[in-house]
């Protein structure tokens, strides 16, 4: 059974999605982040047949500190029912990613891991199911290299901005290579691909997606998933181009 690992940050006003401000206010950005996380978790729950994946949330912060709107913390806590929640460890993002994979490897020995974030709320259960199937069919002949299986498979989903939105590893201990990859650059995806290949892994590509970093990204992604929580909260900022998108009630589930 594959572990589906979601890297996330607690939605706290002024600490998340700050690049959406302006036009969004810090409080609106936190509501957008909350919607993105809830939509992402819905997609994870819809992945494969019931029980096909094990959901794990690697979290920076505490869900009980979420303050996007009254009841946000409680809604997020309820949404994680049945999930294992692990604290993120490390100073930089690369270390936190590598440590999250290492923690999952320790908690679920021998399991493949597909890791995503909360910046692609347009993901669907079908898309994640296809990614898991690509990952679990990507393995090569196992050999030993320093105690870690070499020759096993990996998948990488490139982001439109040159980064990546998903990393899958049949042996998550290989995520150690991320510590040496510069993050949040226009060539992070290329560098990650090269690092995985240098590790001796056979890497399969996933579809390219747009992740939400800046306001133009939020507009494009919201337009792709009308009726979602995310699209509703983007529309609530008052951008005329998205005024046609209805704002679902906070707490409504898709």
PyMOL commands that set and color helices and strands:
alter all, ss='L'
color gray80, all
select helices_A, chain A and resi 18-20+26-45+63-65+72-79+93-107+125-136+172-180+188-198+215-224+229-235+240-242
alter helices_A, ss='H'
color red, helices_A
select strands_A, chain A and resi 2-9+53-60+84-87+113-116+143-145+148-150+153-159+164-169+202-209
alter strands_A, ss='S'
color yellow, strands_A
deselect
rebuild
show_as cartoon
